[in-house]
Amino acid sequence: MADILVIDDEPSVRSLVTDILDYAGFRTRETANGYQGLEWILEQQFDLVVCDVDMPAITGYQLLREVRSNPAIQTTPFIFLTGKDERQHMRYGMELGADDYLTKPFEPAELLAAVNTQLKKQSALNHKVDATLQQAHSNIIYALPHELRTPLLGITGYAELMNLDAESLSPADVRDYAQGILRSSHRLQRHIENVLVYAQVEILRHDTEQLAQLRQQVVHNPEATITDVALEIASKYLRPDDLHLEIHNTPLAVTQNDLERMLREIIDNAFKFSEAGSSVYVTLVGEDNIATLSVSDAGRGMQREQLEHIAAFIQFDRVFHEQQGLGLGLTIAKQLASLYGGELHLFSRPNEGTVVRLDLRQAG
């Protein structure tokens, strides 16, 4: 049984709508005041709102704008009630995020059909969101402890060996153990940093003042940054000859740290999921105030369904392809790009490879 809020300053229309909905088995709440309606929407998670467009204190459009700007209630379905002479304004309402319109006078069947359609759409959306959250939740539960524990065990394991064999260890043994500890430490450090960055990005997305300051930052020489990061990662995988660079230097509207972080996540994936001996191409070109960084590999690629469900803490085919990491890399790169008004696009085919295209604003 859905909870529906009816907002209309005309008592006869408000009574008619609530009577129809009550008779159909819905739970309704009604008000003639848009401000009262907004207060109730904030207090109670209504499944749908039926609202008049032309009201005195606050119009239906103003009310909808308030709802759509609030993350806690912004997905609430809205059906507007409008007079025939107001139909020319329907486009404006749709741009604000209205889900449907009913023109007065209307038949009970029209109202019920519109209500049931929107409730079904919302139910399908909620189901999809719940499934995604459940998958992310499962990955957090199982992947996070594993990804943090594994490098920690490496650190403690090497340290215990050094402690047990301290009197008999040669300098070469000490060096080997120390390198093992460093490898595990770097892996653990990266996991922790990624989780923290993911949380920071989520906070920054809603801080308009800090976002405006970030978007004023400029990297004047991205060629040097891209070259250094790409060579570092290629060397880490012992594949410097597989790297091919074609960089057209152009200032980018991004901070140095965030550019490096996006580069590391994208380029590291290209080497991690492709075979030694296959090429990894990194290019940067600028056109029409947009700089496009492309990283392409000839690795195993991804299915279309996987491309459509890039999400935090989700790694694809982990059972079949054991891989290190929490699956946050592409998510972080994608969200960082959006902070600067940019976009990240993925193009991939199974067993053929993947192209990651990062579009950022040129500075200047």
VOPAGU-2260 file (C-alpha; in pm, 1 decimal, decimal comma):
REM VOPAGU-2260
SITE   aa  ch    i         X         Y         Z
SITE  MET   A    0       0,0       0,0       0,0
SITE  ALA   A    1     161,4     324,1    -120,7
SITE  ASP   A    2     164,8     654,3      68,6
SITE  ILE   A    3      57,1     943,6    -154,1
SITE  LEU   A    4      61,9    1315,0     -74,3
SITE  VAL   A    5    -199,2    1534,8    -244,6
SITE  ILE   A    6    -128,3    1910,0    -262,5
SITE  ASP   A    7    -392,8    2140,3    -413,1
SITE  ASP   A    8    -538,5    2470,6    -294,7
SITE  GLU   A    9    -878,9    2391,4    -449,3
SITE  PRO   A   10   -1079,3    2193,8    -186,6
SITE  SER   A   11   -1304,8    2027,3    -445,0
SITE  VAL   A   12   -1013,5    1897,9    -655,1
SITE  ARG   A   13    -815,5    1789,5    -348,6
SITE  SER   A   14   -1116,8    1602,1    -211,2
SITE  LEU   A   15   -1183,7    1433,3    -545,5
SITE  VAL   A   16    -824,4    1311,2    -579,9
SITE  THR   A   17    -802,8    1177,1    -226,2
SITE  ASP   A   18   -1142,3    1004,9    -254,4
SITE  ILE   A   19   -1035,7     826,3    -574,8
SITE  LEU   A   20    -703,4     719,4    -425,6
SITE  ASP   A   21    -854,6     614,3     -90,9
SITE  TYR   A   22   -1114,7     402,7    -266,9
SITE  ALA   A   23    -836,2     235,6    -468,2
SITE  GLY   A   24    -662,7     134,7    -145,0
SITE  PHE   A   25    -386,1     393,6    -120,5
SITE  ARG   A   26    -295,1     579,7     197,9
SITE  THR   A   27    -329,9     953,3     140,0
SITE  ARG   A   28    -243,8    1275,4     313,3
SITE  GLU   A   29    -364,1    1611,8     184,2
SITE  THR   A   30    -285,1    1979,6     219,9
SITE  ALA   A   31    -369,4    2307,4      46,5
SITE  ASN   A   32     -32,3    2460,5     133,8
SITE  GLY   A   33     282,8    2389,2     -67,5
SITE  TYR   A   34     512,6    2478,1     221,4
SITE  GLN   A   35     324,1    2235,9     446,0
SITE  GLY   A   36     356,4    1974,4     174,1
SITE  LEU   A   37     732,8    2023,6     151,6
SITE  GLU   A   38     762,4    1990,2     529,0
SITE  TRP   A   39     568,6    1663,3     519,6
SITE  ILE   A   40     776,1    1528,5     230,2
SITE  LEU   A   41    1088,6    1591,2     436,2
SITE  GLU   A   42     935,5    1421,6     740,2
SITE  GLN   A   43     784,8    1122,0     562,2
SITE  GLN   A   44     911,9     925,6     263,1
SITE  PHE   A   45     603,9     945,3      38,6
SITE  ASP   A   46     587,3     702,7    -251,7
SITE  LEU   A   47     434,3     966,4    -478,7
SITE  VAL   A   48     314,7    1328,9    -479,2
SITE  VAL   A   49      12,3    1458,5    -671,5
SITE  CYS   A   50      46,9    1835,4    -686,5
SITE  ASP   A   51    -131,5    2131,5    -843,3
SITE  VAL   A   52      85,0    2359,7   -1057,2
SITE  ASP   A   53     -76,1    2696,1    -981,5
SITE  MET   A   54     -81,9    2759,5    -605,5
SITE  PRO   A   55     -50,7    3092,9    -420,4
SITE  ALA   A   56     226,6    3067,1    -158,7
SITE  ILE   A   57     459,0    2838,4    -353,7
SITE  THR   A   58     390,6    2704,0    -701,6
SITE  GLY   A   59     412,5    2338,1    -790,0
SITE  TYR   A   60     723,5    2410,5    -995,3
SITE  GLN   A   61     896,7    2581,4    -701,5
SITE  LEU   A   62     804,8    2291,0    -477,6
SITE  LEU   A   63     939,3    2039,6    -728,1
SITE  ARG   A   64    1263,9    2234,6    -758,9
SITE  GLU   A   65    1309,8    2213,3    -381,7
SITE  VAL   A   66    1242,9    1838,9    -381,9
SITE  ARG   A   67    1476,7    1763,3    -673,1
SITE  SER   A   68    1759,4    1961,0    -508,3
SITE  ASN   A   69    1743,5    1756,7    -186,2
SITE  PRO   A   70    1931,4    1422,0    -213,7
SITE  ALA   A   71    1714,9    1264,0      58,1
SITE  ILE   A   72    1388,1    1307,8    -135,4
SITE  GLN   A   73    1491,1    1394,3    -491,1
SITE  THR   A   74    1366,3    1069,1    -648,0
SITE  THR   A   75    1007,9    1109,9    -521,5
SITE  PRO   A   76     772,3    1074,1    -822,8
SITE  PHE   A   77     568,2    1387,2    -904,6
SITE  ILE   A   78     239,5    1404,8   -1095,0
SITE  PHE   A   79     121,9    1757,2   -1172,3
SITE  LEU   A   80    -240,8    1866,7   -1201,1
SITE  THR   A   81    -281,3    2147,0   -1452,4
SITE  GLY   A   82    -556,3    2340,8   -1627,7
SITE  LYS   A   83    -590,9    2331,8   -2005,2
SITE  ASP   A   84    -452,3    2684,9   -2039,1
SITE  GLU   A   85    -134,1    2579,8   -1856,6
SITE  ARG   A   86     -35,7    2301,2   -2093,0
SITE  GLN   A   87     223,7    2520,8   -2263,7
SITE  HIS   A   88     422,8    2508,9   -1940,1
SITE  MET   A   89     444,4    2128,7   -1935,4
SITE  ARG   A   90     787,8    2133,5   -2099,9
SITE  TYR   A   91     921,4    2350,6   -1818,6
SITE  GLY   A   92     790,2    2108,2   -1560,1
SITE  MET   A   93     943,2    1811,9   -1737,2
SITE  GLU   A   94    1280,3    1989,7   -1743,3
SITE  LEU   A   95    1251,5    2033,2   -1366,2
SITE  GLY   A   96    1190,6    1659,9   -1331,2
SITE  ALA   A   97     813,2    1616,4   -1333,1
SITE  ASP   A   98     712,6    1257,0   -1399,8
SITE  ASP   A   99     366,0    1313,4   -1547,8
SITE  TYR   A  100      83,5    1563,2   -1602,2
SITE  LEU   A  101    -294,0    1533,0   -1568,1
SITE  THR   A  102    -514,1    1799,0   -1723,3
SITE  LYS   A  103    -822,4    1907,6   -1528,1
SITE  PRO   A  104   -1088,0    1782,0   -1548,0
SITE  PHE   A  105    -976,0    1419,8   -1551,9
SITE  GLU   A  106   -1144,1    1082,7   -1517,5
SITE  PRO   A  107   -1074,4     859,4   -1213,8
SITE  ALA   A  108    -928,4     597,4   -1446,9
SITE  GLU   A  109    -679,0     853,2   -1582,7
SITE  LEU   A  110    -559,6     940,6   -1233,1
SITE  LEU   A  111    -524,2     577,5   -1126,3
SITE  ALA   A  112    -343,6     483,9   -1448,0
SITE  ALA   A  113     -94,5     769,0   -1401,6
SITE  VAL   A  114     -40,3     683,9   -1034,5
SITE  ASN   A  115       8,6     311,4   -1096,8
SITE  THR   A  116     250,4     379,4   -1383,4
SITE  GLN   A  117     473,1     599,5   -1169,0
SITE  LEU   A  118     461,8     361,3    -873,4
SITE  LYS   A  119     569,2      73,3   -1098,7
SITE  LYS   A  120     855,7     280,3   -1239,4
SITE  GLN   A  121     967,2     378,7    -889,7
SITE  SER   A  122     945,4      19,4    -771,4
SITE  ALA   A  123    1164,4     -95,5   -1060,2
SITE  LEU   A  124    1414,5     182,1    -985,3
SITE  ASN   A  125    1422,3      95,1    -614,8
SITE  HIS   A  126    1474,7    -271,1    -698,0
SITE  LYS   A  127    1769,9    -186,0    -922,4
SITE  VAL   A  128    1921,3      42,1    -658,4
SITE  ASP   A  129    1871,7    -219,1    -386,8
SITE  ALA   A  130    2040,1    -484,7    -603,4
SITE  THR   A  131    2337,8    -256,6    -668,0
SITE  LEU   A  132    2368,0    -166,8    -300,4
SITE  GLN   A  133    2342,1    -531,7    -201,6
SITE  GLN   A  134    2618,9    -621,9    -442,1
SITE  ALA   A  135    2834,8    -337,4    -314,9
SITE  HIS   A  136    2755,3    -435,0      45,1
SITE  SER   A  137    2852,7    -796,5     -19,9
SITE  ASN   A  138    3177,6    -688,7    -181,8
SITE  ILE   A  139    3257,8    -459,9     110,3
SITE  ILE   A  140    3192,3    -739,1     360,0
SITE  TYR   A  141    3401,5    -999,1     179,0
SITE  ALA   A  142    3656,5    -797,2     -14,8
SITE  LEU   A  143    3753,1    -528,8     234,2
SITE  PRO   A  144    3873,3    -759,9     512,8
SITE  HIS   A  145    4054,9    -976,7     256,1
SITE  GLU   A  146    4223,0    -683,6      83,9
SITE  LEU   A  147    4336,4    -528,8     411,0
SITE  ARG   A  148    4432,3    -853,9     580,1
SITE  THR   A  149    4637,8    -999,4     294,4
SITE  PRO   A  150    4907,3    -728,2     281,8
SITE  LEU   A  151    4904,1    -702,3     660,8
SITE  LEU   A  152    4976,8   -1075,9     683,5
SITE  GLY   A  153    5262,1   -1023,8     440,9
SITE  ILE   A  154    5410,1    -755,5     662,2
SITE  THR   A  155    5376,5    -953,4     984,6
SITE  GLY   A  156    5495,3   -1274,0     815,9
SITE  TYR   A  157    5820,0   -1122,7     691,6
SITE  ALA   A  158    5873,2    -947,1    1024,9
SITE  GLU   A  159    5828,8   -1276,6    1214,8
SITE  LEU   A  160    6075,8   -1451,9     987,3
SITE  MET   A  161    6329,3   -1177,1    1044,5
SITE  ASN   A  162    6273,3   -1202,3    1419,7
SITE  LEU   A  163    6310,7   -1581,9    1424,5
SITE  ASP   A  164    6618,0   -1590,3    1201,1
SITE  ALA   A  165    6777,9   -1264,7    1314,3
SITE  GLU   A  166    7109,3   -1425,6    1415,3
SITE  SER   A  167    7156,4   -1622,4    1094,1
SITE  LEU   A  168    7024,7   -1382,6     829,3
SITE  SER   A  169    7263,8   -1267,5     561,5
SITE  PRO   A  170    7246,7    -910,8     425,5
SITE  ALA   A  171    7081,7   -1053,4     110,3
SITE  ASP   A  172    6812,5   -1222,8     321,0
SITE  VAL   A  173    6745,9    -903,0     511,9
SITE  ARG   A  174    6711,4    -717,5     182,7
SITE  ASP   A  175    6464,9    -975,6      46,1
SITE  TYR   A  176    6252,4    -965,3     360,2
SITE  ALA   A  177    6259,7    -585,4     365,8
SITE  GLN   A  178    6146,2    -571,8       2,6
SITE  GLY   A  179    5860,0    -808,3      84,0
SITE  ILE   A  180    5753,0    -585,0     371,3
SITE  LEU   A  181    5769,8    -278,8     147,1
SITE  ARG   A  182    5559,0    -443,1    -125,0
SITE  SER   A  183    5290,2    -539,9     122,5
SITE  SER   A  184    5305,6    -197,9     289,6
SITE  HIS   A  185    5257,7     -18,8     -41,5
SITE  ARG   A  186    4962,9    -242,7    -128,8
SITE  LEU   A  187    4799,1    -179,9     209,2
SITE  GLN   A  188    4866,1     192,4     183,7
SITE  ARG   A  189    4700,6     210,4    -157,7
SITE  HIS   A  190    4389,0      28,4     -36,9
SITE  ILE   A  191    4350,5     260,6     261,1
SITE  GLU   A  192    4411,1     570,9      48,6
SITE  ASN   A  193    4152,6     461,5    -207,8
SITE  VAL   A  194    3885,3     410,5      56,6
SITE  LEU   A  195    3962,6     753,3     206,2
SITE  VAL   A  196    3966,3     925,5    -134,1
SITE  TYR   A  197    3636,2     763,9    -226,1
SITE  ALA   A  198    3480,5     900,9      93,0
SITE  GLN   A  199    3634,5    1246,1      38,1
SITE  VAL   A  200    3504,2    1264,5    -318,3
SITE  GLU   A  201    3154,1    1175,9    -200,3
SITE  ILE   A  202    3169,7    1466,0      47,3
SITE  LEU   A  203    3317,0    1711,6    -205,3
SITE  ARG   A  204    3040,7    1644,6    -456,0
SITE  HIS   A  205    2798,9    1832,9    -229,3
SITE  ASP   A  206    3034,0    2118,5    -130,2
SITE  THR   A  207    2973,5    2380,1    -400,3
SITE  GLU   A  208    3215,2    2635,0    -254,2
SITE  GLN   A  209    3510,0    2396,3    -241,9
SITE  LEU   A  210    3417,7    2258,4    -584,2
SITE  ALA   A  211    3440,1    2607,7    -732,6
SITE  GLN   A  212    3787,8    2651,5    -581,2
SITE  LEU   A  213    3904,9    2313,6    -712,3
SITE  ARG   A  214    3793,7    2396,4   -1065,2
SITE  GLN   A  215    4020,3    2701,8   -1066,3
SITE  GLN   A  216    4331,7    2484,3   -1031,9
SITE  VAL   A  217    4553,6    2424,7   -1336,9
SITE  VAL   A  218    4821,9    2173,6   -1436,7
SITE  HIS   A  219    5028,0    2368,8   -1688,1
SITE  ASN   A  220    5251,5    2085,4   -1804,3
SITE  PRO   A  221    5048,8    1761,4   -1805,8
SITE  GLU   A  222    5290,1    1602,4   -2054,8
SITE  ALA   A  223    5556,4    1566,8   -1786,6
SITE  THR   A  224    5306,7    1430,9   -1532,4
SITE  ILE   A  225    5154,3    1178,8   -1773,6
SITE  THR   A  226    5494,7    1062,3   -1896,1
SITE  ASP   A  227    5634,4    1019,4   -1544,6
SITE  VAL   A  228    5331,2     828,5   -1413,2
SITE  ALA   A  229    5303,1     605,3   -1720,7
SITE  LEU   A  230    5674,3     514,4   -1718,0
SITE  GLU   A  231    5661,9     444,6   -1343,9
SITE  ILE   A  232    5370,4     203,7   -1382,1
SITE  ALA   A  233    5512,7      35,2   -1692,9
SITE  SER   A  234    5839,2     -21,6   -1505,2
SITE  LYS   A  235    5651,3    -162,6   -1206,6
SITE  TYR   A  236    5506,0    -431,7   -1434,2
SITE  LEU   A  237    5848,3    -478,4   -1603,7
SITE  ARG   A  238    5692,2    -366,3   -1933,0
SITE  PRO   A  239    5852,9     -34,9   -2033,8
SITE  ASP   A  240    5872,6    -146,6   -2398,4
SITE  ASP   A  241    5493,2    -206,2   -2407,8
SITE  LEU   A  242    5421,3     160,2   -2334,4
SITE  HIS   A  243    5351,0     398,9   -2623,4
SITE  LEU   A  244    5302,4     770,0   -2554,0
SITE  GLU   A  245    5161,7    1043,3   -2776,7
SITE  ILE   A  246    5108,4    1354,5   -2568,5
SITE  HIS   A  247    5010,0    1696,9   -2701,2
SITE  ASN   A  248    5078,4    1929,5   -2412,6
SITE  THR   A  249    4780,5    2143,8   -2308,1
SITE  PRO   A  250    4699,6    2297,8   -1966,6
SITE  LEU   A  251    4430,3    2108,1   -1775,7
SITE  ALA   A  252    4176,3    2243,2   -1524,8
SITE  VAL   A  253    4254,3    1997,9   -1244,6
SITE  THR   A  254    4487,0    1972,7    -945,0
SITE  GLN   A  255    4821,6    1798,4    -982,2
SITE  ASN   A  256    4735,9    1539,8    -715,3
SITE  ASP   A  257    4399,3    1447,8    -865,9
SITE  LEU   A  258    4542,6    1424,4   -1218,0
SITE  GLU   A  259    4809,0    1186,3   -1091,4
SITE  ARG   A  260    4553,3     978,4    -904,2
SITE  MET   A  261    4329,1     940,7   -1209,4
SITE  LEU   A  262    4629,0     853,1   -1425,0
SITE  ARG   A  263    4752,4     590,5   -1180,7
SITE  GLU   A  264    4415,7     417,5   -1155,9
SITE  ILE   A  265    4351,6     412,9   -1531,2
SITE  ILE   A  266    4702,8     326,2   -1651,3
SITE  ASP   A  267    4757,9      68,3   -1377,9
SITE  ASN   A  268    4438,3    -112,1   -1485,8
SITE  ALA   A  269    4560,4    -118,8   -1844,3
SITE  PHE   A  270    4881,7    -298,1   -1746,3
SITE  LYS   A  271    4721,9    -514,0   -1476,7
SITE  PHE   A  272    4461,1    -662,7   -1710,9
SITE  SER   A  273    4673,7    -711,7   -2022,0
SITE  GLU   A  274    4951,9    -957,0   -2102,4
SITE  ALA   A  275    5319,7    -871,4   -2112,0
SITE  GLY   A  276    5425,2    -806,4   -2470,1
SITE  SER   A  277    5095,8    -640,1   -2565,8
SITE  SER   A  278    5089,7    -265,5   -2621,6
SITE  VAL   A  279    4941,2      -0,8   -2393,1
SITE  TYR   A  280    4878,3     333,6   -2563,1
SITE  VAL   A  281    4849,0     661,2   -2371,8
SITE  THR   A  282    4750,6     971,2   -2569,9
SITE  LEU   A  283    4644,8    1329,0   -2492,3
SITE  VAL   A  284    4485,4    1562,0   -2745,4
SITE  GLY   A  285    4297,7    1890,0   -2705,0
SITE  GLU   A  286    4008,9    2027,0   -2908,6
SITE  ASP   A  287    3723,2    2274,3   -2846,2
SITE  ASN   A  288    3829,7    2346,1   -2485,7
SITE  ILE   A  289    3827,4    1973,2   -2404,4
SITE  ALA   A  290    4141,1    1766,1   -2350,1
SITE  THR   A  291    4097,1    1393,1   -2407,0
SITE  LEU   A  292    4328,3    1144,7   -2239,4
SITE  SER   A  293    4295,2     792,7   -2380,5
SITE  VAL   A  294    4446,4     476,0   -2238,3
SITE  SER   A  295    4398,5     160,1   -2444,1
SITE  ASP   A  296    4512,2    -197,6   -2391,9
SITE  ALA   A  297    4471,0    -535,4   -2557,9
SITE  GLY   A  298    4363,2    -717,0   -2240,9
SITE  ARG   A  299    4068,0    -941,1   -2162,7
SITE  GLY   A  300    3810,0    -660,0   -2179,9
SITE  MET   A  301    3464,4    -646,3   -2023,5
SITE  GLN   A  302    3110,8    -748,9   -2110,6
SITE  ARG   A  303    2847,6    -480,9   -2185,1
SITE  GLU   A  304    2670,2    -561,0   -1857,5
SITE  GLN   A  305    2992,5    -501,9   -1670,0
SITE  LEU   A  306    3043,8    -165,4   -1838,0
SITE  GLU   A  307    2694,0     -60,2   -1733,1
SITE  HIS   A  308    2752,4    -148,4   -1368,9
SITE  ILE   A  309    3086,1      11,8   -1286,9
SITE  ALA   A  310    3042,4      74,5    -916,0
SITE  ALA   A  311    3246,4     107,6    -602,0
SITE  PHE   A  312    3382,6    -207,8    -434,4
SITE  ILE   A  313    3274,5    -425,5    -729,1
SITE  GLN   A  314    3527,8    -637,3    -915,2
SITE  PHE   A  315    3416,4    -839,0   -1212,4
SITE  ASP   A  316    3488,9   -1209,7   -1252,3
SITE  ARG   A  317    3687,6   -1221,0    -931,3
SITE  VAL   A  318    3620,5   -1592,4    -893,8
SITE  PHE   A  319    3779,3   -1662,9   -1231,9
SITE  HIS   A  320    4044,0   -1391,7   -1240,2
SITE  GLU   A  321    4193,0   -1328,2    -897,4
SITE  GLN   A  322    4302,0    -966,8    -879,9
SITE  GLN   A  323    4427,9    -728,9    -616,7
SITE  GLY   A  324    4231,0    -420,8    -523,1
SITE  LEU   A  325    3886,3    -322,4    -403,1
SITE  GLY   A  326    3744,4    -234,8    -745,7
SITE  LEU   A  327    3754,4     133,3    -654,1
SITE  GLY   A  328    4002,1     247,5    -919,7
SITE  LEU   A  329    3769,9     327,7   -1208,3
SITE  THR   A  330    3501,7     457,2    -972,7
SITE  ILE   A  331    3746,0     702,2    -815,0
SITE  ALA   A  332    3873,8     817,7   -1155,1
SITE  LYS   A  333    3517,5     863,2   -1280,2
SITE  GLN   A  334    3407,1    1061,5    -975,4
SITE  LEU   A  335    3722,1    1275,0    -969,4
SITE  ALA   A  336    3665,7    1363,3   -1334,3
SITE  SER   A  337    3309,1    1470,2   -1257,1
SITE  LEU   A  338    3432,6    1699,7    -978,0
SITE  TYR   A  339    3615,2    1903,8   -1242,4
SITE  GLY   A  340    3329,7    1904,2   -1491,2
SITE  GLY   A  341    3483,3    1618,0   -1688,4
SITE  GLU   A  342    3371,7    1270,1   -1785,7
SITE  LEU   A  343    3513,9     919,1   -1799,8
SITE  HIS   A  344    3402,8     681,8   -2075,8
SITE  LEU   A  345    3471,1     310,0   -2113,9
SITE  PHE   A  346    3481,3     115,4   -2439,3
SITE  SER   A  347    3557,4    -253,0   -2416,4
SITE  ARG   A  348    3513,0    -587,7   -2589,6
SITE  PRO   A  349    3576,3    -928,3   -2430,6
SITE  ASN   A  350    3917,4   -1071,2   -2522,9
SITE  GLU   A  351    3998,5    -767,6   -2738,0
SITE  GLY   A  352    4080,9    -495,4   -2490,4
SITE  THR   A  353    3961,0    -178,2   -2325,4
SITE  VAL   A  354    3981,9     193,5   -2398,3
SITE  VAL   A  355    3935,6     440,6   -2114,0
SITE  ARG   A  356    3872,0     796,6   -2232,3
SITE  LEU   A  357    3902,7    1078,7   -1981,7
SITE  ASP   A  358    3764,7    1415,3   -2093,7
SITE  LEU   A  359    3883,1    1715,5   -1891,6
SITE  ARG   A  360    3842,9    2089,5   -1940,7
SITE  GLN   A  361    4138,2    2274,4   -2088,9
SITE  ALA   A  362    4257,6    2568,7   -1883,2
SITE  GLY   A  363    4304,9    2908,8   -2034,6
